[in-house]
Amino acid sequence: MPAAALKKQSRDLLKQRLKAERAVLIAAFRADGKPEKLLRGLRHSVDEVLAEAWQTVGLPASTALVGVGGYGRGELFPFSDVDLLILLSEPADAITRAKLEELVQMLWDLGLEIGSSIRTIEECMSESKADITVQTSLLEARLVCGDAVLFEQLQERYLGTLDPRAFFHAKAAEMRLRHAKYEDTAFSLEPNVKESPGGLRDLQVILWVAKAAGLANSWSQLATRGLITQTEARQLMEKERAFKDIRVRLHLHANRREDRLVFDVQTPIAESFGLKTTGEGINARRASEYLMQRYYWAAKTVTQLNTIMLQNIEAQLFPEANEAEAINERFNDVNGLIDIAQDDTFTRQPSTVLEVFVLMTERPHLKGMTARTMRALWHARFEIDAKFREDPVNRALFLRILQAPVGLVHALRRMNDTSILGRYLPNFRRIVGQMQHDLFHVYTVDQHILMVVRNMRRFTMTEHAHEYPFCSQLIANFRKSWLLYVAALFHDIAKGRGGDHSKLGTVDAAQFCEDHAIGSEDTELVVFLVENHLTMSQVAQKQDLSDPDVIESFAKVVKDERHLTALYLLTVADIRGTSPKVWNAWKAKLLEDLYRVTLRVLGGEPHSADRELKNRQEEAMATLRLYGLPDIAHVDLWKQLDVAYFLRHDASDIAWQTRSLWDKLDSVKPVVKCRLAPIGEGLQVAVYAKDQPDLFARICSYFDRKNFSILDAKIHTTRHGYALDTFMVTEQSFAKSYRDIINLIEHEICELLTSQAPLPAPTRGRLSRLSRTFPLTPTVDLRPDERGQYYLLSIAANDRTGLLYAIANVLTRYRINLHTAKIMTLGERVEDVFLVDGAVLNNARNQIQLETDLLDALRV
């Protein structure tokens, strides 16, 4: 048989053997769930195949095949690359180059995903000087086959020139950049098991810098050297095994290299561990929630121990930097890090567990804790029991943290990272790492709570006053602003218990206030805020703020200015703490408008429609004079507008629309005007045309086609039968070319309304990946309003493009008259409220059919 045919036969046999061994190993893993056995088995199988391929090609004796990266470490994940270094004693000649090309091609033909480099020892040294990645790969290099002496020479040269200090600084900087890429949190809702803070890479960094410093090559060696305790070593090995297990399952589930625990795969991965969904309805808890909470707890442990370990190794590498200055008899300042005076400080005086955080708020120059302090604190968390919590000294210390003039947020985050916060507040511990599948929170419950505290704190800081000046102004004059931090800590603490978390949380908040001797008046405020933390946003975004009854009713809930101000501040901080996508200038305006009008009512000024009408008309007239219009320009138009129009529009909107329409009162052609939104980003679009049943749907169809998001819609019909509809819309490209877009919108909507073309069928817009994973069951609720004059139509569903047009299309078919539309988008969720009427609604059967058709339109 020719040599080429023999090589092909050999290659085919190797490929079959590799495939068969892989299948056996994966089957064994599915049966016993032992990731280390699979990783070692895959590596061993590849080792043997590589050795045979090496022999088949027949490279010179003075060459070596070296495994680097994870493969060099001695483990191979199911779909990871096989990273190889082909080490040469001298630059390759033509014959060697041909054999190398044959080898690489053969390895690809075998189905191996290889990452290869071909270098001499000198080239390895040169590359490593400029690239920390090359340094790291050489640190993990392992001889697979070939010249062992040549490999030993490489090891000697490399380790002889490696600078442990420089390597430590480079890996620490690399880790900081990687953490920043993942927003410096282990609590991302879709973490990367390998790269996210607290993941596998953080564990590898510890071993890399320890090995480079010549301290240890494994967790057990680190424990033997006294750099970690046996307990810590065991914890690190357990977390490493858990992360490897998840990563293996991710690879096998995706059938490719995949390290992200994205929403789509969380449930199947959880079920592969045998986790199941428990409970039903509001008490249901998904299998994925159990998995992710376990992941977050593990990641938090790794983050903590990673910090401890790196500080310990740094202390070994830089012993000259450890200079101590006494703070008191219990703590020292070591180069800006707080250090315990004795190893048993926390166990000898348990109250020092909280005192260390108090000291850090009182001394802002302290940027962290020493590894010794963190380790002692980590183990001392078990000192916090019922007796500790009942000690008046400890309660006073915790209040000092909440009342600290600076450093509160850092203190609470450190307390959470070290599990001290969850030990002191047991109910807080229950929500650490708890997922929120409501489509608009992008943080776990504990991280959201700390984010709300952070937002509240920023209102008090002058350097952040430009962000929310009104909030900064209000909190500056708020007595005992620290009570707002207490309310923020407890506002979502009852999430996941079943039932109304706002009600359940009041019990925890009241108990905390009683335990910490907070006065009855202040306790009442905290409990009020926890119970009503959702009220203000619901009123502002779902109800008609021009209705005096709505304002009067809300004023009765808040009772006085102090409660109103506190609730406003908590509401802004809360919404901002859900997701960067949820908060916008439009919501800010709605909340501020509600605050101001309620404040006037609480001050004794009745929310009179007549007074408000007069104020807005006078303000609009003042603006119109600046436009240089005739004094009577507004008269004819305003005669056709009722009180509701003036109460639902700002004076600036009234003036803008009057200026645009005063001389077009009976225009045959539609009048479309567009401008930059006065508040925030986006555009304001006003449409004036002869009223027709499908007008709203027709306009929505245009916005749907353009992929514009509708933030708000005001629908009005004049006394002489014209529609005057105003929309607030936004789209990412507006800021770049808004002038062209404004002209285009005005022209195209006018053309659309003039053409009277048939309404296009609504598109079944695609749901986002998040909405597909956590679909909402759409809800439609139709009921008469309090006066019995109109109907309130409330709709909740997953957000998608074309949703509002789909709703409008159904309303048009039923000839429903639309009076107002309150559009509320919460991340991937929409909750819209419409004020409607129509003859068809007088029949109960028609109402049921309308609701059925709307539900059908909402489904994807």
Secondary structure, DSSP 8 states (H G I E B T S, - for coil): --HHHHHHHHHHHHHHHHHHHHHHHHHHHHHH--HHHHHHHHHHHHHHHHHHHHHHHT--TTEEEEE-HHHHHT---TT--EEEEEEESS---HHHHHHHHHHHHHHHHTT--EEEEEEEHHHHHHHHHH-HHHHHHHHT-EEEEE-HHHHHHHHHHHHHH--HHHHHHHHHHHHHHHHHHTTT-S-BSS-BTTTSTTSHHHHHHHHHHHHHTTS-SSHHHHHHTTSS-HHHHHHHHHHHHHHHHHHHHHHHHHTS---B--HHHHHHHHHHTT---BS-GGG-B-HHHHHHHHHHHHHHHHHHHHHHHHHHHHHHH-GGG--EEESSSSEEEETTEEEESSTTHHHHSTTHHHHHHHHHHH-TT--EE-HHHHHHHHHHGGG-SHHHHH-HHHHHHHHHHHT-SS-HHHHHHHHHHTTHHHHHSHHHHHTTT----SSS--B-HHHHHHHHHHHHHHHT-GGGTTTSHHHHHHHHT-TTTHHHHHHHHHTTTTTTSSS-HHHHHHHHHHHHHHHTT--HHHHHHHHHHHHTTTHHHHHHHHS-TT-HHHHHHHHHHH-SHHHHHHHHHHHHHHHHTT-TTT--HHHHHHHHHHHHHHHHHHTT----HHHHHHHHHHHHHHHHHHTT--TTTTHHHHHT--HHHHHHS-HHHHHHHHHHHTT-TT-SS-EEEEEE-SSSSSEEEEEEEE--TTHHHHHHHHHHHTT-EEEEEE--B-TTSEEEEEEEEE-GGGGTSHHHHHHHHHHHHHHHHHHT------------HHHHHS----EEEEEE-TTSSSEEEEEEEE--TTHHHHHHHHHHHTT-EEEEEE--EETTEEEEEEEEE-GGGGSHHHHHHHHHHHHHHH--
